[in-house]
Amino acid sequence: MAGPRKALRVVAAGETKPPPQKPKTVTEAADMGTTRELLVAMRSRIAKAVEDPNTPARDLAALTKRLTEVVRDIEAIDAREGQEAERAGPVSDEAFDAAAI
């Protein structure tokens, strides 16, 4: 479900964060996003429905339950990615040896 990879670029001096990206819609995330992007889009969509005063009261319980489930799923993905990053450990640079090429 992973989409196309983004091209790498050189980080500018003093740049600390990537530029903000427009969140994907549920349809965009389903078509060409990751599982996490889909869950984030669903979380936003469900939250809007929960906040909408025109949402029928009978639907609020199911929507809030689903919202908490989606949030837990996102947190699980983030925790799993964090553990994978910890296991990988720091990468040390070695001296460049031009003769090795």
N, C-alpha and C positions, 0 to 999 in steps of 0.2 A: 504494500500500500504506500510505500515511500515514493515521493515525487522526484522530479529531476533534481540533481545536485546543483548547488549554486557554485559559481566560479569563485576561486580563491582570489584574494587581493592583498596588497601590502597594507598594513595598518599604518595610518598616518601618525606622525609624532603627536603625543598628547591625547590620542584617541583611546578612550577607556571602554566605551560601550558601542555595540552596533546601533545603527540608526533604527528608530522605531519602525515596525512593520505594521501595515494595516491588517487587523485580524481577518481571518478567512470566514466566509459564511459557512453554514452547515453543508450546503451543496458543494462549495469549492473544496472544503476539507474532505468530504466523502469522495469526491472525484479524484483529487490529486494531493491529498495531505496525508500526514501521519496519523496514527491512532490518537496520539495526544492532541494534535490539532483538531481532529474531529470532536474529541471530548470537550475541548475548550470552547469550540463553537456551539456545541450542544448546551454546555453550561450557561453560556450567555443567552442563548435562545430560551432556555427553560426559566432562567432568572427574570427575563423580560416578561414572560407569561405570568410568573408568580407575582410580580409587581403591578401588573396590569389590573386596574380596578374592574375591568369588564370580564375578567376571567371568572367563570362560574365557581362558586364556593365549593361545589361538589368535586371540582378538579384540583383544588389547591393541595389536598392531602397527597394525592398521587404525584403531583408535580414537585412538591417539596421533598418527598421521599426519593424521587428520581434524581433531583438536584443533589442531594447528599450522596447518593450512590456515584454519580458522575464525579463529584469532588473527590471522593475516596479513590476512584480509579485514577484520576490525574495525580493525586498524591502518591499512589503506589508506583506509577510510572516514573515520577520524579525521584522517589526513593531508590528504585531499581537502577536508574541512570547514575545516581550519586554513588551507589555502592560499586558499580562497574568502574566509575572514574577513580574511586579510592583504590580498588584492586589493581588498576593499571599502574598506579604510583607515578612519581615524578620521572621525567625523562631527562637524562643528563646529556649534555652535548659532548661530543668527542672532538679531538683535534682533527682538522681537515687534512687529508693526505691526498694531494693532487696526483701522486703517482698511482693511487689506487684506481683511477679512472681508466 
